[in-house]
Amino acid sequence: MYETILVPTDGSETIQRTLPHALTLAADNDATVRALSVVDIRSVQAAGDDDRDGVDAELTADAEAAVEEVADAAAEEGLDVETTVRRGTPDKEIVKESNEENIDVIVIGTDGKTPREKLRSLGSVSERVVDKAEVPVFVIKQAAEETAE
């Protein structure tokens, strides 16, 4: 049913909850895991002129490390894996990747933002992906005890 599963990651702890679900789905379907991390160009553009190159390099290195973490976990399970780092706005690039690469399903975590935090950040990446994606999206919610901390 699923041949390619997109697993977006920003390298945060959210991937630790998301990855077991994605890997199980991939194993059950003999699917390829496609790890994606997006260098958020808004953060690069917000940096001062003197800091911009350094911020860009740091975010790019973080993104590369994030996809490698997913790739390592998938390889440990004997799954085929591909990695991609894109530049842009995370939700837009996730949806673009799913359209351009014939992704069958997206498995994404949510970080359990409060309504106030969502308002400050204009919503969440996972919500925008759910709204815009043309493929099924499995959202792995943060456990209730994690949001209480």
Secondary structure, DSSP 8 states (H G I E B T S, - for coil): --SEEEEE--SSTHHHHHHHHHHHHHHHHT-EEEEEEEEEHHHHHHS-TTTHHHHHHHHHHHHHHHHHHHHHHHHHTT--EEEEEEEE-HHHHHHHHHHHTT-SEEEEE-----HHHHHHTTS-HHHHHHHH-SS-EEEE---HHHHT-
